[in-house]
């Protein structure tokens, strides 16, 4: 249960912190480099959450269970790395968006 709540908190945190920045980028969406670079942090966070799903499913299972991934530790490492990098980029994008919106 703790893992599931942690996963939901990790998914909700970027939305709670940077909903203004996400809305600003969504309103002015174009397929050009600055806008796509702004979405990169949120894409990394989404990838991290995808890496965490098999880890979350395998909590409490034995290593010989069929739902226990062989690469559980690698998935955890990739998830943590992508989440931290995505949060760092999201902080920067949020700061820039905050300056543009005048808050």
Backbone bond lengths (Angstrom), bond angles and torsions (degrees), N, CA, C in turn:
res aa  C-N    CA-C-N  psi(-1)  N-CA   C-N-CA  omega(-1)  CA-C   N-CA-C  phi
1 X - - - 1.447 - - 1.532 110.97 -
2 X 1.337 116.39 -37.48 1.463 120.45 -179.86 1.526 110.63 -64.09
3 X 1.330 116.43 -40.32 1.456 120.06 178.69 1.517 112.50 -63.54
4 X 1.311 117.08 -40.44 1.463 121.58 179.38 1.524 111.03 -65.99
5 X 1.325 117.37 -42.97 1.465 121.41 178.13 1.529 110.13 -65.16
6 X 1.329 116.98 -40.57 1.466 120.35 176.59 1.518 112.27 -62.64
7 X 1.336 116.32 -39.49 1.458 120.83 177.61 1.524 110.54 -63.97
8 X 1.323 117.50 -44.85 1.468 120.77 178.23 1.525 111.38 -63.50
9 X 1.317 117.01 -38.79 1.465 120.48 177.81 1.525 110.68 -65.86
10 X 1.328 116.76 -41.29 1.465 120.17 178.33 1.522 111.44 -65.63
11 X 1.309 117.87 -32.41 1.466 121.56 177.98 1.527 111.58 -75.20
12 X 1.326 116.84 -35.78 1.463 120.38 -176.23 1.525 113.01 -82.95
13 X 1.324 117.97 -26.79 1.462 121.24 -174.68 1.528 113.85 -56.32
14 X 1.338 120.41 -48.69 1.472 118.82 178.77 1.526 113.14 -62.10
15 X 1.313 117.17 -36.04 1.466 120.02 -179.90 1.523 110.20 -67.84
16 X 1.319 116.42 -42.07 1.464 120.33 -179.93 1.530 110.82 -66.17
17 X 1.327 116.61 -43.23 1.464 120.35 -175.66 1.526 113.59 -75.10
18 X 1.327 116.89 -38.52 1.464 119.59 -170.94 1.515 113.49 -125.02
19 X 1.334 118.46 36.06 1.461 119.37 179.15 1.527 111.43 -64.52
20 X 1.331 118.03 -32.23 1.472 120.07 177.15 1.527 111.16 -65.80
21 X 1.325 116.54 -45.05 1.467 120.54 -179.71 1.525 111.18 -65.37
22 X 1.326 116.49 -40.22 1.468 120.21 178.67 1.532 109.67 -64.37
23 X 1.324 116.98 -43.33 1.460 120.63 178.13 1.514 112.59 -63.62
24 X 1.327 116.51 -40.27 1.462 120.99 179.13 1.527 110.93 -64.02
25 X 1.327 116.62 -42.77 1.467 119.74 179.31 1.520 111.10 -70.45
26 X 1.322 117.18 -36.02 1.470 119.98 -179.78 1.525 111.43 -68.05
27 X 1.344 116.82 -37.16 1.472 119.78 179.05 1.523 111.93 -66.45
28 X 1.316 116.81 -37.68 1.455 120.10 -177.51 1.513 113.13 -103.21
29 X 1.341 117.25 32.17 1.464 120.00 -174.47 1.522 111.96 -68.99
30 X 1.325 114.18 128.99 1.462 123.84 172.25 1.524 107.03 -142.12
31 X 1.314 116.49 159.63 1.455 119.76 176.71 1.522 109.26 -89.02
32 X 1.334 116.31 73.16 1.456 120.29 172.58 1.523 108.53 -134.21
33 X 1.319 115.83 165.44 1.466 122.03 -170.73 1.531 113.85 -58.87
34 X 1.330 121.30 -47.02 1.469 118.49 -177.81 1.536 113.87 -62.29
35 X 1.323 116.56 -39.95 1.468 119.19 -179.85 1.524 110.24 -69.37
36 X 1.327 117.30 -44.34 1.465 120.00 179.10 1.522 111.11 -65.10
37 X 1.327 117.99 -35.37 1.467 121.01 176.51 1.528 110.46 -66.14
38 X 1.317 117.27 -33.18 1.452 120.75 177.01 1.520 112.55 -65.85
39 X 1.327 116.81 -31.41 1.462 121.19 179.19 1.519 112.51 -82.49
40 X 1.324 118.31 -10.70 1.465 121.89 -175.25 1.529 112.03 -59.41
41 X 1.321 118.06 -42.43 1.464 120.78 179.96 1.516 112.16 -61.41
42 X 1.327 115.63 -42.63 1.467 119.51 179.67 1.529 110.73 -70.27
43 X 1.323 116.82 -31.95 1.462 120.39 174.61 1.519 112.04 -65.67
44 X 1.339 116.62 -39.36 1.459 120.15 176.38 1.525 111.50 -65.37
45 X 1.319 116.77 -38.00 1.465 120.10 177.52 1.527 109.74 -64.88
46 X 1.324 117.26 -42.18 1.467 120.83 177.85 1.532 111.07 -63.37
47 X 1.340 116.66 -40.84 1.466 119.98 177.43 1.524 110.63 -64.03
48 X 1.324 116.54 -39.84 1.465 120.41 178.38 1.523 110.81 -61.30
49 X 1.315 116.62 -42.90 1.464 119.52 179.06 1.524 110.95 -64.95
50 X 1.330 116.56 -35.00 1.468 119.93 176.41 1.532 110.64 -66.18
51 X 1.338 117.90 -37.48 1.464 120.93 176.30 1.527 111.20 -65.90
52 X 1.325 117.35 -32.01 1.454 120.99 -177.74 1.524 114.00 -77.29
53 X 1.322 118.86 -19.30 1.469 121.05 -176.99 1.535 111.84 -59.42
54 X 1.351 120.84 -50.52 1.477 118.51 178.51 1.527 112.59 -63.77
55 X 1.317 116.66 -32.63 1.461 120.15 177.68 1.521 109.64 -66.57
56 X 1.319 116.47 -41.89 1.460 121.54 179.11 1.528 110.76 -63.63
57 X 1.321 116.94 -41.64 1.466 121.32 -179.98 1.530 110.90 -65.31
58 X 1.324 116.88 -32.53 1.461 120.14 -175.05 1.526 114.06 -85.83
59 X 1.319 118.83 -1.94 1.465 120.65 -179.93 1.532 108.93 -62.46
60 X 1.321 115.46 129.24 1.460 121.80 178.16 1.517 114.75 84.46
61 X 1.310 117.44 -1.76 1.465 120.18 179.32 1.527 110.09 -95.04
62 X 1.302 115.68 157.50 1.464 121.57 177.81 1.532 108.93 -82.57
63 X 1.335 117.46 151.47 1.473 120.09 -178.67 1.526 115.19 -58.72
64 X 1.320 119.01 -22.30 1.474 119.34 179.41 1.529 112.44 -92.68
65 X 1.327 118.13 5.00 1.464 122.61 176.26 1.531 108.99 -72.28
66 X 1.330 117.49 148.35 1.472 119.73 -177.41 1.530 112.57 -71.00
67 X 1.326 119.01 -22.54 1.464 121.68 177.83 1.525 112.72 -90.42
68 X 1.323 116.83 6.09 1.460 120.80 178.02 1.538 107.64 -95.09
69 X 1.341 118.48 112.80 1.470 119.27 -176.98 1.531 111.47 -70.91
70 X 1.329 115.57 139.37 1.465 119.81 177.55 1.518 111.65 -62.51
71 X 1.304 115.51 -34.34 1.467 120.63 -176.07 1.530 111.44 -98.89
72 X 1.329 116.81 37.75 1.463 121.37 -175.67 1.526 111.85 -58.28
73 X 1.322 117.49 -44.92 1.465 120.45 -179.17 1.531 111.50 -66.84
74 X 1.327 116.84 -37.15 1.464 119.62 177.47 1.525 110.77 -67.12
75 X 1.326 117.02 -40.98 1.460 120.25 177.08 1.526 111.23 -62.41
76 X 1.319 116.51 -39.72 1.456 120.69 177.35 1.524 110.15 -64.13
77 X 1.328 117.11 -43.28 1.466 120.77 178.90 1.518 112.68 -63.35
78 X 1.338 116.79 -44.72 1.458 120.16 177.66 1.523 111.09 -64.34
79 X 1.314 116.64 -40.09 1.456 120.11 179.34 1.518 112.26 -63.33
80 X 1.312 116.55 -45.80 1.465 120.51 179.51 1.520 110.57 -63.96
81 X 1.326 116.58 -45.46 1.473 120.59 -178.82 1.524 111.71 -62.03
82 X 1.326 116.61 -47.54 1.466 119.92 -179.96 1.524 111.25 -64.97
83 X 1.327 117.20 -37.10 1.462 119.60 -178.92 1.525 110.72 -67.28
84 X 1.313 116.81 -44.87 1.478 120.10 -179.62 1.529 110.40 -64.90
85 X 1.323 117.49 -44.65 1.468 119.81 178.45 1.527 111.27 -65.15
86 X 1.325 117.23 -40.61 1.456 120.62 177.79 1.520 112.31 -63.67
87 X 1.323 116.70 -40.38 1.472 119.93 177.88 1.528 110.63 -65.25
88 X 1.330 117.41 -39.88 1.469 120.43 178.70 1.528 110.59 -61.77
89 X 1.328 117.05 -44.51 1.460 120.09 177.76 1.524 111.84 -67.58
90 X 1.325 116.83 -37.71 1.468 120.22 -179.97 1.526 111.09 -66.11
91 X 1.323 117.52 -34.55 1.467 120.63 176.06 1.520 109.94 -62.50
92 X 1.326 116.35 -44.09 1.462 119.94 179.86 1.526 111.48 -65.40
93 X 1.310 116.75 -44.67 1.469 120.57 179.43 1.525 110.03 -64.23
94 X 1.326 116.80 -41.72 1.460 120.56 177.89 1.516 112.14 -61.77
95 X 1.318 117.19 -38.73 1.460 121.29 178.77 1.520 110.87 -66.98
96 X 1.307 117.29 -42.49 1.464 121.13 178.02 1.525 110.23 -65.42
97 X 1.332 116.75 -44.34 1.464 120.91 -179.65 1.527 110.73 -64.27
98 X 1.304 116.38 -36.28 1.469 119.99 178.29 1.519 110.89 -64.65
99 X 1.325 116.68 -38.40 1.474 120.04 176.91 1.517 112.43 -68.45
100 X 1.332 117.04 -33.91 1.460 120.86 -179.83 1.516 111.84 -74.41
101 X 1.347 116.96 -33.34 1.458 118.81 -177.39 1.527 113.37 -84.79
102 X 1.332 117.52 -10.80 1.455 120.65 175.19 1.517 115.25 86.80
103 X 1.339 118.54 14.92 1.478 120.92 178.58 1.485 109.90 -77.65
